[in-house]
Amino acid sequence: MRLLRVGAPGRETPALLDETGRIRDLRGVIDDLDAAFLADDGLSRLSSIAVDELPVLDRTGLRVGPPLHPGKIVCIGLNYRDHAAETGAPLPAEPVVFLKAPDTVVGPDDPVLIPRGSTKTDWEVELAVVIGRPARYLADTEAALACVAGYAIANDVSEREFQLERGGQWDKGKSCETFNPFGPLLVTADEVPDPQDLRLRLWVNGTPRQDGSTKDMVFPVAEIVRYLSHFMVLHPGDVINTGTPAGVALGQPDPKPYLTAGDVVEVEIDGLGRQRQVVAQA
């Protein structure tokens, strides 16, 4: 299934994208796409509905919001070999883990705001993993994949000065408002046969900036979920941003092409849809 939420910010309603590209209204079938829905085995119940009998929504002017609001966002840094190389960092022996504030989440086509005082706002296309059942001290990667509800696109927007030059942890360069465009779709795990064979691409003002594959991950999805479950409990509705391939502004020669107001960022992952954000000043 390809699930989404549509409507004005804070008033989104659940929907489903059918095989013909029409948006079907899920109101009256489920309350929302959220942690409670996932925890109650909602995906299994939803898989039995007659999609063709659902009302079709008019797409004209219809905003697509984030497919859900995460309980927490766990991020993995330096998880692509080419990205580690472009930043001059050694490959990590264990996953580099940091947290991103859940209120950074916005819709896939909502504006991204450059923080006040920022001169180094950067982009990062990432495969997002949505947790569907509790993950706690998982024994192996097979058990880890059984906890995955599905996949989505995340743009892990980052302010590099805040992240790397201002002391402390990475979180303050990752948690500015609007810094996690998410969606448009939550694609259920059964429709993504191999999360390690997906192409990720990102453009800024039409110029290709990132073009990578999840094959290049240092730690694959299953290992990330298994590993994290030994340090924290992952709950239904939690999201993991799994890292970014090469091509971020930080890795470019000087002067680095950091984002400025008016820039347009477009993001795409195979089978998961496409994002488009216009950058504005906070």
SERO-4910 file (N, C-alpha, C, O; in steps of 0.05 Angstrom, whole numbers):
BEGIN
 pado doro    nc1    nc2    nc3   cac1   cac2   cac3    cc1    cc2    cc3    oc1    oc2    oc3
  Met    A     17    -24      0      0      0      0     17     25      0     40     25     10
  Arg    A      6     46    -12     20     72    -12      1     92      2    -19    100     -9
  Leu    A      8     98     26     -9    114     44      1    143     46     25    148     43
  Leu    A    -17    161     51     -9    189     54    -30    204     70    -51    192     77
  Arg    A    -24    228     77    -43    245     91    -45    272     77    -25    283     68
  Val    A    -69    281     73    -74    305     57    -90    326     72   -106    319     90
  Gly    A    -86    351     65   -101    373     77    -83    394     89    -59    392     87
  Ala    A    -95    414    101    -80    436    113    -63    427    137    -70    407    149
  Pro    A    -41    441    142    -24    433    165    -40    430    191    -55    448    199
  Gly    A    -36    408    204    -50    403    229    -78    392    226    -91    384    246
  Arg    A    -88    391    201   -115    381    196   -115    360    174   -135    356    160
  Glu    A    -93    346    171    -90    326    150   -109    302    156   -114    295    179
  Thr    A   -117    289    135   -134    265    137   -121    242    122   -106    247    103
  Pro    A   -126    217    129   -112    195    117   -123    189     89   -147    192     83
  Ala    A   -105    179     72   -113    173     44    -95    150     34    -76    142     47
  Leu    A   -102    141     10    -87    119     -2    -84    126    -32   -103    135    -45
  Leu    A    -60    121    -42    -55    125    -71    -59     99    -85    -44     79    -79
  Asp    A    -79     97   -103    -84     71   -116    -66     67   -139    -49     84   -145
  Glu    A    -69     44   -153    -50     36   -174    -53     54   -199    -35     54   -216
  Thr    A    -75     69   -201    -78     87   -224    -69    115   -218    -71    133   -235
  Gly    A    -59    120   -193    -50    146   -186    -72    164   -174    -67    187   -168
  Arg    A    -95    153   -169   -117    168   -156   -114    167   -126   -106    147   -115
  Ile    A   -121    189   -113   -120    190    -84   -147    182    -72   -168    195    -79
  Arg    A   -148    161    -56   -172    151    -45   -175    160    -16   -155    159      0
  Asp    A   -198    168     -8   -204    178     19   -207    155     39   -223    137     35
  Leu    A   -191    156     60   -193    135     81   -209    143    105   -211    128    124
  Arg    A   -219    168    105   -237    176    127   -261    157    128   -272    150    107
  Gly    A   -268    150    152   -290    131    155   -280    102    156   -295     84    164
  Val    A   -255     98    147   -243     71    149   -224     70    172   -224     51    188
  Ile    A   -207     91    174   -189     93    197   -189    122    207   -197    140    193
  Asp    A   -180    126    232   -180    152    243   -157    169    232   -160    192    224
  Asp    A   -133    157    231   -110    171    221    -87    151    217    -89    128    226
  Leu    A    -66    160    203    -42    145    201    -23    155    223    -11    176    220
  Asp    A    -22    140    245     -7    149    267      4    125    283      0    102    275
  Ala    A     17    131    305     28    110    322      7     90    331     12     66    332
  Ala    A    -16    100    340    -37     83    350    -47     64    328    -52     40    333
  Phe    A    -50     74    304    -58     58    281    -38     35    276    -46     12    272
  Leu    A    -12     42    276      8     21    271      9      1    294     12    -23    289
  Ala    A      8     11    318      9     -7    342    -14    -27    343    -11    -48    354
  Asp    A    -37    -19    332    -61    -35    332    -63    -53    307    -84    -63    300
  Asp    A    -40    -58    294    -39    -75    271    -57    -65    248    -69    -80    234
  Gly    A    -57    -38    247    -75    -25    227    -68    -32    198    -86    -34    182
  Leu    A    -43    -36    192    -35    -42    165    -48    -68    155    -57    -70    133
  Ser    A    -48    -88    173    -60   -114    166    -90   -111    161   -101   -122    142
  Arg    A   -103    -96    178   -132    -92    174   -138    -76    149   -157    -81    135
  Leu    A   -121    -56    143   -125    -39    120   -121    -55     93   -132    -48     73
  Ser    A   -104    -75     94    -97    -90     70   -121   -105     59   -120   -114     35
  Ser    A   -142   -109     75   -165   -124     65   -187   -107     54   -208   -118     46
  Ile    A   -184    -81     54   -206    -64     44   -208    -65     14   -189    -71      0
  Ala    A   -232    -58      4   -237    -56    -25   -229    -28    -34   -245     -9    -31
  Val    A   -206    -25    -45   -196      2    -53   -214     15    -73   -218     39    -71
  Asp    A   -224      0    -92   -241     12   -113   -267     24   -103   -279     39   -117
  Glu    A   -274     17    -79   -299     27    -67   -295     53    -51   -314     65    -42
  Leu    A   -270     61    -47   -264     85    -32   -269    110    -49   -264    109    -73
  Pro    A   -278    131    -37   -282    156    -52   -256    167    -63   -235    164    -50
  Val    A   -258    179    -86   -234    191    -99   -234    221    -92   -254    235    -94
  Leu    A   -210    231    -83   -207    259    -76   -198    275   -100   -182    266   -116
  Asp    A   -208    299   -102   -199    318   -123   -171    328   -115   -168    339    -94
  Arg    A   -152    324   -133   -124    332   -127   -119    362   -131    -98    372   -123
  Thr    A   -138    376   -142   -134    405   -148   -129    420   -122   -146    422   -105
  Gly    A   -105    432   -120    -99    448    -96    -96    432    -70    -95    444    -49
  Leu    A    -95    406    -72    -94    389    -48    -66    387    -38    -48    376    -52
  Arg    A    -62    396    -14    -35    394     -1    -31    366      9    -49    354     21
  Val    A     -6    356      5      2    330     17     19    336     41     40    350     39
  Gly    A     11    326     64     26    330     88     45    306     93     47    289     76
  Pro    A     58    306    116     75    283    123     57    259    127     35    261    137
  Pro    A     66    235    119     49    211    122     43    203    151     23    189    156
  Leu    A     59    212    169     53    210    198     71    229    213     91    238    202
  His    A     65    234    238     82    250    255     97    231    274     84    217    290
  Pro    A    123    229    271    138    209    286    138    213    316    135    236    326
  Gly    A    140    191    331    144    194    360    172    204    365    176    223    381
  Lys    A    192    193    352    219    203    353    232    198    326    224    180    311
  Ile    A    253    215    320    268    211    295    296    204    304    310    221    316
  Val    A    305    181    296    333    172    302    348    174    275    339    163    255
  Cys    A    371    186    276    387    190    251    413    175    253    425    172    274
  Ile    A    422    167    229    448    153    226    466    170    209    460    176    186
  Gly    A    489    178    221    508    195    207    529    179    193    536    157    201
  Leu    A    540    190    171    563    179    157    558    150    149    575    133    152
  Asn    A    534    144    139    526    117    133    529    109    103    520     88     95
  Tyr    A    540    127     87    547    120     59    576    124     55    588    144     64
  Arg    A    588    105     42    618    105     39    627    130     24    647    142     32
  Asp    A    612    138      3    621    161    -13    617    187      3    632    206     -1
  His    A    596    188     20    592    212     36    613    215     57    623    238     62
  Ala    A    621    194     70    643    195     89    668    205     76    683    221     87
  Ala    A    673    195     52    697    202     37    697    232     30    717    246     33
  Glu    A    674    243     21    673    271     13    677    290     36    686    312     33
  Thr    A    670    281     60    673    298     84    700    293     98    706    306    118
  Gly    A    715    274     88    741    268    100    740    252    126    759    252    141
  Ala    A    717    239    131    713    224    155    719    194    150    713    184    129
  Pro    A    731    181    170    735    152    167    708    137    169    689    147    180
  Leu    A    707    114    157    682     98    159    678     90    188    697     80    201
  Pro    A    654     93    199    649     87    227    650     56    232    641     41    215
  Ala    A    660     49    255    660     20    263    633     11    272    625    -12    270
  Glu    A    617     30    284    590     26    292    573     49    282    584     70    276
  Pro    A    547     45    279    530     68    270    533     93    287    534     91    312
  Val    A    536    116    274    536    142    287    507    150    291    492    153    272
  Val    A    499    153    316    471    157    323    467    185    335    481    193    353
  Phe    A    446    198    325    437    223    338    407    226    335    396    211    318
  Leu    A    395    243    350    366    247    349    359    274    336    375    293    338
  Lys    A    337    274    324    327    299    311    299    304    322    283    286    325
  Ala    A    293    329    329    268    336    341    244    329    323    245    336    299
  Pro    A    224    315    333    201    307    316    186    331    304    173    328    283
  Asp    A    187    354    317    172    377    307    186    390    283    177    411    274
  Thr    A    208    379    274    220    388    249    205    378    224    209    388    202
  Val    A    187    359    228    173    346    206    153    365    193    137    377    207
  Val    A    155    367    166    136    382    150    128    365    126    140    343    122
  Gly    A    109    374    110    102    359     87    123    360     66    142    376     67
  Pro    A    122    342     46    143    339     26    146    364      8    168    368     -4
  Asp    A    126    380      5    127    403    -12    124    430      3    120    451     -9
  Asp    A    126    428     30    125    452     46    151    468     45    172    456     38
  Pro    A    151    494     50    176    509     50    196    500     71    188    490     92
  Val    A    221    502     64    243    498     84    253    526     92    259    542     74
  Leu    A    255    531    118    263    557    128    293    557    136    301    540    151
  Ile    A    308    576    126    335    579    134    335    594    161    324    615    163
  Pro    A    348    582    181    348    595    208    361    623    207    379    628    191
  Arg    A    353    639    225    365    666    227    395    663    235    401    648    253
  Gly    A    411    677    221    440    675    226    454    653    211    478    650    214
  Ser    A    439    637    197    451    614    183    464    622    156    453    638    141
  Thr    A    487    611    151    500    614    125    508    587    113    520    586     91
  Lys    A    500    565    127    509    539    118    487    518    120    491    496    131
  Thr    A    463    525    109    441    506    109    444    487     85    449    496     63
  Asp    A    443    462     91    450    441     72    427    421     68    408    421     84
  Trp    A    429    404     48    409    384     41    420    356     46    444    352     46
  Glu    A    402    337     50    410    308     52    386    291     45    368    288     61
  Val    A    386    279     21    365    259     15    370    234     31    393    224     31
  Glu    A    349    223     43    353    199     60    328    180     57    306    189     54
  Leu    A    334    155     59    313    135     62    304    134     91    321    130    109
  Ala    A    278    139     96    267    138    123    253    111    127    238    102    110
  Val    A    259     99    150    247     74    158    226     80    179    232     93    199
  Val    A    202     70    175    180     74    195    176     48    210    172     27    198
  Ile    A    177     50    236    174     26    254    145     20    258    128     38    262
  Gly    A    138     -6    256    110    -14    258    103    -31    283     80    -34    289
  Arg    A    124    -41    296    119    -56    321    143    -52    339    164    -45    330
  Pro    A    139    -56    365    161    -50    384    186    -66    378    185    -90    372
  Ala    A    209    -53    379    235    -65    374    252    -61    399    260    -39    405
  Arg    A    257    -83    412    272    -82    438    291   -106    439    281   -129    439
  Tyr    A    317   -102    441    337   -123    442    332   -145    421    331   -169    427
  Leu    A    330   -136    397    325   -156    375    349   -174    371    372   -166    373
  Ala    A    343   -200    366    365   -220    364    380   -219    338    404   -225    337
  Asp    A    366   -212    316    379   -214    290    366   -195    270    346   -182    277
  Thr    A    377   -194    246    366   -176    226    339   -185    215    324   -168    206
  Glu    A    334   -210    216    307   -220    207    286   -209    226    265   -199    216
  Ala    A    290   -209    251    272   -198    271    269   -168    267    248   -156    270
  Ala    A    291   -155    259    291   -126    255    273   -119    232    256   -100    234
  Leu    A    275   -133    209    259   -126    186    229   -131    192    212   -118    180
  Ala    A    223   -150    209    195   -155    217    183   -132    232    158   -130    234
  Cys    A    200   -114    242    190    -90    257    185    -66    239    176    -46    249
  Val    A    192    -68    214    190    -45    195    163    -45    183    155    -64    169
  Ala    A    148    -22    186    122    -19    174    125    -11    145    109    -20    128
  Gly    A    145      6    139    148     16    112    169     36    109    186     40    128
  Tyr    A    170     50     86    191     68     79    180     94     68    158     94     57
  Ala    A    196    115     70    189    141     60    214    157     53    236    148     59
  Ile    A    210    180     42    232    198     36    234    219     59    214    229     69
  Ala    A    259    224     67    264    246     85    286    264     73    305    253     61
  Asn    A    284    290     76    305    308     70    316    318     97    304    334    111
  Asp    A    339    307    105    351    313    131    366    340    129    391    340    128
  Val    A    351    362    128    363    388    125    381    394    149    373    387    172
  Ser    A    404    406    144    424    409    165    437    437    163    442    447    141
  Glu    A    442    449    186    457    473    187    485    466    197    489    460    220
  Arg    A    505    468    178    531    457    184    547    472    205    562    460    221
  Glu    A    544    499    206    558    514    227    547    506    254    562    501    273
  Phe    A    521    505    257    508    497    282    517    469    290    521    463    313
  Gln    A    518    451    270    524    423    274    553    418    282    558    402    300
  Leu    A    571    432    269    599    424    270    618    445    283    640    438    292
  Glu    A    609    470    284    628    491    292    620    505    318    634    521    329
  Arg    A    597    498    329    587    512    352    588    496    378    576    504    398
  Gly    A    602    473    378    605    457    402    581    440    407    560    444    396
  Gly    A    585    421    425    563    403    433    557    382    412    574    374    397
  Gln    A    532    373    412    524    351    395    513    362    368    509    386    365
  Trp    A    508    343    350    499    350    323    470    360    324    461    374    305
  Asp    A    455    353    345    426    358    344    418    386    338    398    391    324
  Lys    A    433    406    348    424    433    344    428    443    315    417    463    308
  Gly    A    444    429    299    446    434    271    426    419    254    425    421    230
  Lys    A    410    402    268    391    384    254    362    390    261    344    380    248
  Ser    A    358    405    283    331    407    294    317    434    290    298    440    305
  Cys    A    327    450    272    313    475    266    286    470    253    282    449    241
  Glu    A    268    489    256    241    485    245    242    479    215    258    490    200
  Thr    A    225    461    206    221    453    178    244    436    168    246    431    144
  Phe    A    262    426    185    286    413    176    283    383    170    302    369    168
  Asn    A    258    374    168    254    346    160    229    343    142    209    331    150
  Pro    A    230    353    118    209    346     99    206    316     96    226    302     93
  Phe    A    182    306     97    177    277    101    154    269     83    133    282     83
  Gly    A    158    247     68    136    238     50    144    242     21    168    246     15
  Pro    A    125    241      2     96    242      7     83    217     16     61    218     28
  Leu    A     96    194     12     82    168     16     95    153     39    119    155     44
  Leu    A     79    137     53     89    115     69     83     90     52     60     82     50
  Val    A    104     79     41    101     55     25    107     31     42    128     28     54
  Thr    A     87     13     44     90    -10     63    112    -28     54    119    -30     30
  Ala    A    124    -42     74    148    -58     70    144    -79     48    163    -86     34
  Asp    A    120    -90     45    116   -111     26    119   -101     -3    122   -117    -21
  Glu    A    118    -74     -7    121    -63    -34    150    -54    -39    156    -43    -60
  Val    A    167    -58    -20    196    -51    -23    212    -77    -18    221    -81      4
  Pro    A    214    -94    -39    226   -120    -34    255   -119    -25    264   -137    -11
  Asp    A    270    -98    -32    298    -96    -24    305    -67    -18    311    -52    -36
  Pro    A    304    -59      8    311    -32     15    340    -25      9    348     -1     11
  Gln    A    356    -45      3    385    -40     -4    389    -38    -34    412    -41    -43
  Asp    A    368    -33    -49    370    -30    -78    352     -7    -88    336    -11   -105
  Leu    A    355     16    -75    339     40    -82    358     63    -90    378     68    -78
  Arg    A    350     76   -111    365    100   -121    354    125   -107    330    129   -107
  Leu    A    372    142    -97    365    167    -84    377    190   -101    400    189   -109
  Arg    A    360    210   -106    370    233   -122    359    259   -110    338    260    -98
  Leu    A    375    280   -114    368    307   -104    379    328   -124    401    326   -133
  Trp    A    362    348   -129    369    370   -146    365    396   -131    347    399   -115
  Val    A    382    416   -137    378    443   -127    377    462   -151    396    464   -167
  Asn    A    354    475   -154    350    493   -177    354    478   -203    365    490   -223
  Gly    A    346    453   -204    349    437   -228    376    424   -233    379    408   -251
  Thr    A    396    431   -216    423    420   -219    425    395   -202    420    396   -178
  Pro    A    432    372   -214    435    347   -198    457    351   -177    480    359   -184
  Arg    A    451    344   -153    470    346   -131    477    319   -118    500    314   -111
  Gln    A    456    302   -115    461    276   -103    449    255   -122    427    258   -132
  Asp    A    463    233   -125    454    210   -141    468    185   -130    490    179   -138
  Gly    A    454    172   -112    467    149    -99    448    125    -98    426    126   -108
  Ser    A    457    105    -84    441     80    -81    444     70    -52    465     73    -40
  Thr    A    423     59    -42    424     47    -15    443     23    -14    449     13      8
  Lys    A    452     14    -37    472     -7    -37    498      2    -24    514    -14    -14
  Asp    A    502     28    -24    527     40    -14    527     45     17    546     56     28
  Met    A    505     37     30    504     40     59    526     24     73    532      2     66
  Val    A    538     36     93    557     22    110    542      2    127    550    -22    129
  Phe    A    520     10    140    503     -7    156    475     -8    143    462     12    141
  Pro    A    466    -31    133    440    -33    120    417    -30    139    421    -30    164
  Val    A    394    -27    128    370    -21    144    366    -41    166    362    -34    189
  Ala    A    367    -67    160    362    -88    180    382    -86    203    374    -89    227
  Glu    A    407    -81    197    427    -79    218    423    -54    235    427    -54    259
  Ile    A    415    -32    222    409     -7    237    387    -12    258    390     -4    281
  Val    A    365    -24    249    343    -29    267    351    -48    290    345    -43    314
  Arg    A    365    -69    283    374    -88    304    392    -74    324    389    -76    348
  Tyr    A    412    -59    314    431    -45    330    417    -25    349    423    -25    373
  Leu    A    400     -8    338    387     12    355    370     -1    377    368     11    399
  Ser    A    359    -24    372    341    -37    392    356    -45    417    344    -51    437
  His    A    383    -45    416    399    -52    440    406    -27    456    419    -29    477
  Phe    A    399     -3    446    405     22    460    380     38    467    381     54    485
  Met    A    358     32    453    333     46    459    310     28    449    314     11    431
  Val    A    287     32    460    263     18    449    252     34    426    247     58    428
  Leu    A    249     21    403    236     33    380    206     26    381    199      3    383
  His    A    190     47    380    161     43    382    147     47    355    158     60    337
  Pro    A    123     36    351    108     42    327    105     72    322     98     87    341
  Gly    A    111     80    298    110    109    292    137    123    294    139    146    285
  Asp    A    157    110    305    184    121    305    195    120    277    188    102    261
  Val    A    213    138    271    225    139    244    255    139    247    266    152    265
  Ile    A    269    125    229    298    125    227    306    137    200    299    127    179
  Asn    A    321    160    201    334    170    177    361    156    174    378    158    192
  Thr    A    365    142    152    387    123    150    412    133    138    430    117    132
  Gly    A    415    159    133    440    170    123    437    179     94    416    174     81
  Thr    A    457    193     84    455    206     58    480    199     41    502    196     52
  Pro    A    476    197     15    500    193     -3    515    219     -8    507    240      1
  Ala    A    536    216    -23    553    240    -30    537    260    -46    517    254    -58
  Gly    A    547    285    -44    535    307    -60    524    329    -44    512    348    -55
  Val    A    527    329    -17    518    351     -1    535    375     -5    558    373    -15
  Ala    A    525    399      2    541    423     -1    567    423     15    587    432      6
  Leu    A    566    411     39    590    409     56    613    396     42    636    403     47
  Gly    A    607    377     24    628    362     10    638    375    -15    656    364    -29
  Gln    A    627    399    -23    635    412    -48    659    431    -44    664    439    -21
  Pro    A    673    437    -65    695    457    -63    685    484    -55    661    490    -59
  Asp    A    702    500    -43    694    528    -37    692    544    -62    707    540    -81
  Pro    A    673    563    -64    653    569    -44    631    548    -45    620    542    -66
  Lys    A    624    537    -22    605    515    -21    577    526    -27    569    547    -17
  Pro    A    561    511    -42    535    521    -52    512    517    -32    492    504    -38
  Tyr    A    515    527     -7    494    524     13    469    538      3    469    555    -14
  Leu    A    447    530     15    420    540      7    416    569     14    426    578     35
  Thr    A    402    583     -4    395    611      2    365    614     -5    354    597    -19
  Ala    A    353    635      5    324    639      0    318    640    -30    333    653    -45
  Gly    A    297    626    -38    289    625    -66    299    600    -80    288    593   -101
  Asp    A    318    585    -68    326    560    -80    303    540    -80    286    541    -63
  Val    A    304    521    -99    284    500   -101    299    473    -99    317    468   -115
  Val    A    291    457    -79    303    431    -75    282    410    -83    259    410    -74
  Glu    A    291    391   -100    274    368   -108    288    342   -100    312    339   -103
  Val    A    272    324    -89    283    299    -77    267    275    -87    242    277    -90
  Glu    A    280    253    -93    266    230   -104    280    204    -95    305    203    -94
  Ile    A    265    184    -88    275    157    -84    257    138    -99    233    140    -99
  Asp    A    270    118   -112    255     98   -127    231     88   -113    233     77    -90
  Gly    A    207     90   -125    183     78   -114    171     92    -91    149     84    -82
  Leu    A    184    113    -80    174    126    -56    163    154    -62    153    168    -44
  Gly    A    164    163    -87    153    189    -94    174    211    -96    198    205    -99
  Arg    A    165    236    -95    182    259   -100    174    282    -82    150    286    -76
  Gln    A    194    298    -74    189    322    -58    198    347    -74    214    345    -92
  Arg    A    187    370    -66    196    395    -77    192    417    -56    170    422    -47
  Gln    A    214    429    -48    213    450    -28    225    476    -39    245    476    -52
  Val    A    211    498    -33    222    525    -39    234    535    -13    220    535      8
  Val    A    258    545    -14    273    554     10    266    583     16    265    599     -3
  Ala    A    260    589     41    254    616     49    270    623     74    281    606     87
  Gln    A    270    648     81    284    657    105    265    657    129    242    665    126
  Ala    A    275    647    151    258    646    175    253    674    186    240    678    206
***
